[in-house]
């Protein structure tokens, strides 16, 4: 099974805007919580911040992984953008 590389399928301006928003959410969570908590605390806080900022996402859903444009397996990322990227 082959697929086009991710960056050929998306508008880079939209991708950069989303990237900036996601990093901003992560920084907000980090600044408010600080360090020292278990990963799940940050995951839940980031999910709350995504919702607050209107970023659509899914939690722990299986996604295919591609290597050299060929599907090489799958993984379950903690958070995944639903914007089509």
Buried (B, 14 or more C-beta within 10 A) or exposed (E): EEEEEEEEEBEEEEBEEBEEBBEEBBEBBEEEEEEEEEEEEBBEBBBEBBEEEEBEBEBEEEEEEBEEEEEEEEEEBBBBBEEEB
